[in-house]
Amino acid sequence: MIYYKLLIFESLNRKSIFMPMSSTFEKELEFVQLLCNPEYLRWLYNEGYFAEDGFIHYLHYLLYFREQKYAKFLVYPQCIPILELLIRDGISEELSEDSFYVKLSETEFQMWKSRVL
């Protein structure tokens, strides 16, 4: 599989200030969890990524994180329902509305607020 250009920090012609990720799995793990960030989703939408078939196929590929043997590595397991939402037909229309990001932000906040440590 060809990995999507957003997956690696080097695609931005910069080095990451974080500890380098050594495996494809770690890169995919990082990316799928970034989908919990409403502002990142807004950026992806505004940059036109949701209009690219390759990006949508990549999101479908990431569904392997639903399997327990991979899901156990997720720090933010709420990324899975968000990922499933992002591959629905017609999601681009929803992503064009500010209300989508507001609702997602509020939901994320409530999950964080009620999180049991």
Stockholm file with secondary structure:
# STOCKHOLM 1.0

chainA/1-117         MIYYKLLIFESLNRKSIFMPMSSTFEKELEFVQLLCNPEYLRWLYNEGYFAEDGFIHYLHYLLYFREQKYAKFLVYPQCIPILELLIRDGISEELSEDSFYVKLSETEFQMWKSRVL
#=GR chainA/1-117 SS CCCCGGGSGGGGTSCCSSCCCCSHHHHHHHHHHHTTCHHHHHHHHHTTGGGCHHHHHHHHHGGGGGSHHHHTTCSCTTHHHHHHHHTSTTHHHHHTSHHHHHHHHHHHHHHHHTCCC
#=GC SS_cons         CCCCGGGSGGGGTSCCSSCCCCSHHHHHHHHHHHTTCHHHHHHHHHTTGGGCHHHHHHHHHGGGGGSHHHHTTCSCTTHHHHHHHHTSTTHHHHHTSHHHHHHHHHHHHHHHHTCCC
//
